[in-house]
């Protein structure tokens, strides 16, 4: 069982290591925002790990359902704000 799990994991893991284009660092608008000082290559590394997982979730049925619920709630909130004015 472990061998089939390892084989499935190894076959899908290559999808998670996709290259991202180099992006210029984001320039802070004020000095307060610049408190984190995270290097851009570290942000890129985190994106390489999390982005495929997020995409997989939103491609799933559960992710599609949750997105539709969020979208409907957001639209309802917009209508309430318009009615308040």
N, C-alpha and C positions, 0 to 999 in steps of 0.2 A: 504494500500500500504506500509506503514511504517513497518507493521508487517512482510510482506513477504520479504522486503529488509533486515530487521534485522535478520530474520531467515536464509536467504542466506548468509549474512555476517558472522553470527556466525558459520554456518556450514563450511565455507571456512577458517575462521581465524585460526582454529586449525592446519591447514597445515603450517602456518607461524611461529609457535613456535616449531621448531624442535631442538633437542639438538645437539650441535656441540662438537666434542671431544676437550679436552683441548690440546692446542698447546703450545709448549715452546715459550717464548718471543723471538722475533727476536733481535739478537745482532747487534747493529750498526757497520758499517765498519769504521766510523770515527766520531769524536765528533760533526761535523757540522750537521750530519743527526739526531742526538739525540735531536734536539730542540723541538720536539712535546711532548714527555713524556706522551703519551696517555696510560693508563693502558690496559693491554691485555683484561681484562673482558669487558671494554667498546668497544673495537674493536670487540669482539665476539658478544656483544649485537647488534651493528650496522649490523654485518654480518647476524644475525638472522632475522633482519627486511628487509634488502635490497636483500639478496641472492635469496629468493623465488620470489621476484618481478622481478629481472633480469632474472631468469630462466623462469618465465611465459612469459616475453616479447620475449625471444629468441625461445620459443616453439610456439609462435603465427606466423601467416602467415606474418604479417608485420615485425616481428623480423627476420624471416628466409630470407625474401627479402632483408632487410637492411644488414644482415650479408653477403649474397651472393654478394651484390654490393660492400661492403667493401673489401671482399676477392678478387674480380676481380680487384678493384682499386689497391690493394696492389701488386698483381701479375704484373700488368702493370707497376707499379713503379719499381719493381725489374728488369723487363726486360729493362727498360730505363736506370737503373744504370749499368746493364751489358753491354749494347751497348755503354755507355759513356766511358768505360774502354777499 
